Amino acid sequence: MTTLDSRAPHVLDTHELGRRPGTSLRVRRVLPAPDGLVVGLASVPDAAELEVDLQLEAVMEGVYVTLSTAVPVTAECARCLAEVSLEVDVNAQELFAYPADDLDEDTLLMDGDLLDLEPVLRDAIGLSLPATLLCDDECPGLCPECGARLADAPDHTHDDAVDPRWAALADLAAGPTDTTANAERSEEH
């Protein structure tokens, strides 16, 4: 186990809580969002600051942490690729255990009176990010032919596509081109 730095932004000192089971402490902290949080088309800005409400409870095994925060999210609409911004409510609960021999490797451990909230925040936010997002429930998306955003141009249309098997006939119906007319004149002379 690595020793935690009490000055690190996600490290919390629980000394004030004590180790007597049943004691609790409410804490409000402003923490930076963990870097690199991206799920599908949604992401959390790297410079985002989160107001995190924490409830710390001393239990026999360690410190039980309940956290809640609102996280700013930017994304692209899954239909039209317009930018969408929103806030996602994130809630998590985690036990930070006192070191012991019978703990599995995934258990988050206390380092003396210190605990690191970063992995809990990262997991809770990652699970709360929407995989797909729409700018509007009625978003019509993009034109499949030219890629125009249909919400900006509701009357957007294209000429009917010509079946490629009939394209030669469409050329004949359009009349002779200048090169065809010149070739016909030179055959007459």
C-alpha angles and dihedrals in degrees: 000000000000121000113249122233109231089211094059111112097240097040115104126197111220096184091114090056094057125201101271107121113243097034117120139188133195116216133179117200136172107226133177115249112252111262124254101025105162129150118176107310094341127090141168114236109250093229094050117131117211127207100218123195111205132191111194120194126184111225132172093263098044138286121334110210126198115187136180132181143152113244125202112230131190121195146155120252108255091225107038104014093234115151115262126192126192144142122250121204111229125195128176142167125201139167116226103201129211109245112274136158098244099057122115120238095255094060115112109232135209116237100211102298093339129098131181115229095185098091091046092049092045094051096042094048093044091053092047097052112103114244090214130019134186127210086218133001088239096047107148093203127211131329106260091216104048106006096242115157103251094205088064093047110032092171093051112143141160132208112269111274116248116234104245090228089065097040093102091055091049089055090052092049090053090062132238120324122227092261091051092049092049091050091051092050093051090051090054093056 
